[in-house]
Amino acid sequence: EVVMTQSPDTLSVSPGERATLSCRASQSVTTNLAWYQQKPGQPPRLLIYGASTRDTGVPARFSGGGSGTDFTLTISNLQSEDFAVYYCQQYNNWLTFGGGTKVEL
Amino acid sequence: QVQLQESGPGLVKSSKTLSLTCSVSGGSINSYYWSWLRQSPGKGLEWIGYIHHSGRPNYNPSLQSRVTISVENSKNLFSLTLTSVTAADTAVYFCARAGTAGSYYRAEGRFFYSSYMDVWGKGTPVIVSS
């Protein structure tokens, strides 16, 4: 099983700032990596797939990068609606999720 | 716009069988893979398995002995059955559609499709009681 580790657990940022979230895989997943945003009481929302491709309708302030074992999600000019928990997920070998990073004020 | 809706009992007794259904509206169940996932405070997000519209399932190895996922194309729905449930199966269960830009990997002498989830149901909470 590919273990996905996200850091930090919690990230405190202010509106307008940049947030950088990290995700590390226990073995290479090439670019088969997705990012999701989840707010309380809602299902996860797909933001990024293929490590760097934004899903339809996702604002350009969300960007993904990386390949192999190390990945980042960057949220530029953070908006109030961006405070949420973010998960990474690999789909190179079966399908596993990271434990999440909470972005808070 | 495709929408997914989970339905089923919210309370299941320990050692019994959990059964959920996912209704697909606003689009056809054909030409996609469809998935069940769950989320609990203790285990986070966990993939349960996939079903292709043609009927080929693919399960998480850790749950494979207890899981069955099936599809009913004529009714545009797919279903989850999980047997011998315990308190560890208490979670919010989601159905979801797999994206079309996934990957294929080889295991057990076969190729399996795996992907991100681009459409999700709202989720249904299931509590396993003793």
Interface residues (C-beta under 8 A of the other chain):
Chain A: T30 N32 A34 Y36 Q42 P43 P44 R45 L46 Y49 G50 T53 D55 Y87 Q89 Y91 N92 N93 W94 L95 T96 F97 G99 G100
Chain B: G44 L45 E46 W47 N60 P61 F94 A96 G99 A101 G102 S103 Y105 A107 F112 S114 S115 Y116 M117 D118 W120 G121 K122 G123
